[in-house]
């Protein structure tokens, strides 16, 4: 009997060493037991607790499984990714690895801040986005008193806004990208069992799906370019992005790089805009006092005496947005609670210790 007890003790000691020892590259190790403790006692603040204790990058070792790399933004993260918080580009490379469109392609996420700044300052952006959103909200299920699946409906709404307003891809072409996004969605791909037992073939299959996106984009970009050159109106900014960020010195556009920009903006929008919007609306709906304060501020802006229009014809302006102080604080508080966190069950290919977190 004593022999069995000694064997069990040795197993416990070895398991404890395996779970608690520092990672080989010096990255802080989150004890699995502590993670379970936080999950059971303070799940709503788990990422903030881990950030304060271990910093912006840590590794969680799951028994009988593998390492989980946690890349976290700070508690004081502003509403938008910036150099002051998490380096999203390097974090994405750690998390996504082989499931990026092509790790060798320059651009993508790094160009998004310049791209979105240019797009959102276009004279017609606010009006186009506002009209498009209103048209969408007049359709089912938004026109009813209840939306059964808020997260799913917001996912589609944000996706359609990105495709039509930013990229000028609409109708059946826009539907094609929505319906085929799951084939290049790294969050879904990394959750598939094949990501562990059949990774090489899943990676190869994903690369082929990215090529399908390129094939689909080529005629759309060609038509938009031809319309622009002929002086016809062109929706979206894909031609400008192609020429500004995806062209060689000889002026040849790399369509694969254009696809990377399109995919990157969709990813950032779904990770940030869609998720935060869904959680904000959920929290506001669950708190009558908060909902009343948010609505009171909105009414004070929409129903101002100097406005000749009504809510039905009201067009939002940048000045109106700047007056939404309480809504801004609500969004910032939601970000504090939700955090900017990525987690992935995968072997990381880049040493986490080399990632520069600003």
N, C-alpha and C positions, 0 to 999 in steps of 0.2 A: 504493500500500500504506500509505503514511504517513497518508493521509486516513482510511482505515478504522481504523487504530490510534487516531488522535485521536478519531474518532467513538465507538469502544468505550470509550476513557478517559472521555469526556464522559458516556456512559451510566452507567459505574461510579460516577463522582463524583455524578451526579444521584441514582442509586439509593441511594448511601450517605447523602446528605443527606436523602432522603425517609425512610429507615429510622431514622436516628439523631437527627434534629432533635427538639427538644422539642415536645410537643403544644401546640396553640393556647391551651389554658387553663392552661398551666404544669404539668400533671401529668407526673411522671417517665416517661420513655420507656425501656422495656426493649429493648436492641438484640436483633434477631432472632438474630444470630449467637451472642450470649451465651446466649440461651434454648436454642438447639440444643446448645451446648456443655454446659450443665447437664443437658439431657435425656440426653445421651450419657454423661456422666461421673458424675453424682450425682442421678439421677432421683428417688430416694426422699426427698431433702431439697430438691428444687427450689423448693418454695413457701417454705420457711423461708429459703433463700438469697436469694430475690428479696425477701422481706419485709425482711430485715436490710439489704439494699443499697438498696432503693428506697422502703421504707415500706409502709403498708397499702393504698395505691391506686397502680396504675401502668398504663401502656398498652403493649401489645405490638403492633407493626405487622407484619403478615404480608404478604410480597411477593405481588403479584398478587391480593390478597384484600382485607382491610380491617382496621381496628383491633380489637384484643381488649382489653377492659377487665378488669383483674385486681383484685378486691377481696379482700384477705387479712386474716385475723385474726392476732394476734400469737403468737409461739412460746410464750408463757406463758398462752395461753388456757385457762380452766378448762373443766370438763366440760360446762358449759351456757353458752349465749349470755347475756351480761350487758352492762351499760353500760360495763364496763371493757375490753371487747374490741371487736368489730366492731358498728357500728350496723346490725343486720341489716335493719331497715326501709328505710333509705335505700339500703343496698346492693342490696336486692331490687328497688327501683324503678329503679335504674340497670341492673341485669342483665335484669329481666323486661320493663320498659317497657310496651309495648302489650299484653303477654300477661298482665298482672295481670287479675283479674276485672273491676275497674273502678278506675282510679287515683283517682277522686273519692270513693270510699267510704271513710269513716273506720273505724278499727278494724283488723280483720285481725291481722297480726303484732304490732302494739303491745299488743294485749290478751291475747296468748297467755300471758305470764308470770302475769298475774292469773288467767286462766282455769285454767291447769294447776295453779297453787298451790291453788285452790279445789277442783278435781276430785280431786287426789291426796291431799288431807287429809280427804276424805270418809271416814267410818268404815268403809265397806264396800269402799273402792277396792282396797286391797292384797289382800283376800280374793277379790274378783271377778276382778281381773287375774291372780292366781295360779291360780285355778281354771280360768279361760278358757285360759291358756297351757298348763296341764297337759293339758286336754282336747284342745287342738290338737296337742300333742306326742305324743299317743297315736295320732294318725292318720298315714296315709302322707303323705310319705315319712319323717317324723320317727321313726316306730316301727321303722324298719329300721336296720341297722348303718352305712349310708352315705347321705348326702344328696348327690346328684349336682350340683345347682345351688344352693349355699348362699345366694348373693345373691338369687336369684329367690324361693326359699322364705321367706327372712327378710323380703323385701319384702312378700309376701302376709301373713305372720304379723303384722308390725307394722301393716299397713293394717287387718287385721281387728280387732286389739286397739283401735286408735283408733276405728273405726266402732262397735264394740259396747260397749266399756267407757266411752269418753268421750261418744259421741253417742247410744248406745242404738239404733243402726241395725243390724239383723241380718237373717239369712236372705236371701231373694231381693233385698230392698232393698239390703243391704250388698254383695251380689255385683254389683248393677247399678253402684254407684259404683266398685267395683274394676275392672270390665270397661270402664267408660267414662272412667277417669281419664286414659288416654293422650290423649284429645281435649282435655284442659285441663292437661296436664303441660307446663310451659314448657320443661323440659330437652329433651323430645322435639320440641316445636314449633320451638324455635330451631335444631335440627339439620336440619330439613327444608329441602331446596333452595328450597321456596316462600317461606321466611322471607327470601330475598334477591331473588328475581325476581318474586314475587307476594305481597309482604307485606300490602298493604291487604286483599286478599280472604281471606288466612289469618287476619288479625286479626279481620275481620268474622265469619268462620266460627267462630273461637274464642269470640267474644262470644255467638254463638247457642248454642254448647255450654254456656256458663255459664248461659244462660237455661234450658236443658234441666235442668241441675242444680237450679235454683230450682224449676222445675215439679215435679221429683221430690221435693224436700224439703218442699214445702207441705203435702201430706196427712200426711206423717210427723210434722211439727211440730204440725199441728192435732190429730192423734190423741194425741200425747204430752201436749199442753196439756189436752185434754179429760180424759184419764186422771188427770192431776195434780189438776185441779179437782174431779173426782169422788172423790178420795181413793184411787184405785187406784195400785199401785206402778208407777213409771216408771224404766226403765233409762236410764243416761247423764245428761248435764247440758245437753242442747240447749235445753230450756225455760228454764232459768236463764240461759244465755248470751243467748238471744233477748231476754229481758226486761231483763237487766242491761246489755247492750252494743248491742242492735240495735233499741231502741224509741225513738220520738219522745217529746216531752214530754207528748203526749196519750195515751201508752200504746199506740200503734199499732206493731206489729212490722214491720220492713222485712225481708222474707224474703230479699231479695238480700244484705243485710248478713249474715244468718245463714249463707247459703251461703258468703260470703266467710270467715267465721270457721271453718266446717267445712273449707273448702279450705286455708286458711292453716295450720291445725293439722296437716293431712295433709302439706302441703309441708314444714313444719319437722320433722315426725317422720321423713319419708323422707330428708331431707337430713342430719339429725343422728343420730337414734336408729338408724334402719335401717342407714345406711352405716357408722357407728361399730361397731355390733354385729356386722355382717358382717366387718369388718376385724379386730376383736378376736378373734372366734372363729377366723378364718383364721390369725392370728399365733399364737394359743395352740396350735392344732392342729399348726402347723408347728414348734413348739419344745417337745420333750418335757419339758425341765427347767421351763419356764414353766408348762406344763400341769399338772405334778405339784404345783407350789407353789400354783397356783390351786385345784386339787382338794383339797389338804391343808387349806387354809383353809376351804373349803366343808364338808368332812367334820367339821372341828372345831366348826362351828356346827350342822350338821344332826344330828350324832351326840352332842351334849352329854348328859351323864348325867342331868341333871334333866328331860330331855324324855321324856314318856311315849309320844310318837308316833314313827313311822318316816318315812323319806323319802317314802314313798307318801302319807302323810296329813299331812305337815308343811305348815304354813301360814306363809309368810314374814311377818315383822313389820318395822316401821321400825327396831326395836332390832337385829334381825339384820342389816339392811342396813348400819347404822352400824358393825357389827363387821367388815365385809368390807374391812379396810384394804388388804390386798394387791391385791384385785380393784380397789379404787378407784385405786391407783397404776398398775395395768395399764391401766385405762381412760384415765387422764390421759396416760400415756406414748403410748398409741395416738393420742390427739388431738394430741400434740406432733409425732408423725411424719406423721400424715395432714394436720393443719392444718385450719382452717376457711376454705376457699377456694372462690370462685365464679369461673367464667370463662365468657364468652359471646361468640360471634362476632356482634356486632351494633353498629349505631351507637347510642351512648348519647344519650338525649334530655335528660339533666340534666348540667350541667357537673360533672365529677367533683371539681374543686377546691373546690366548694361543699359537698361531703359532709363532715359532721362525724364524724370517727373519734375515739372517746374513748380 
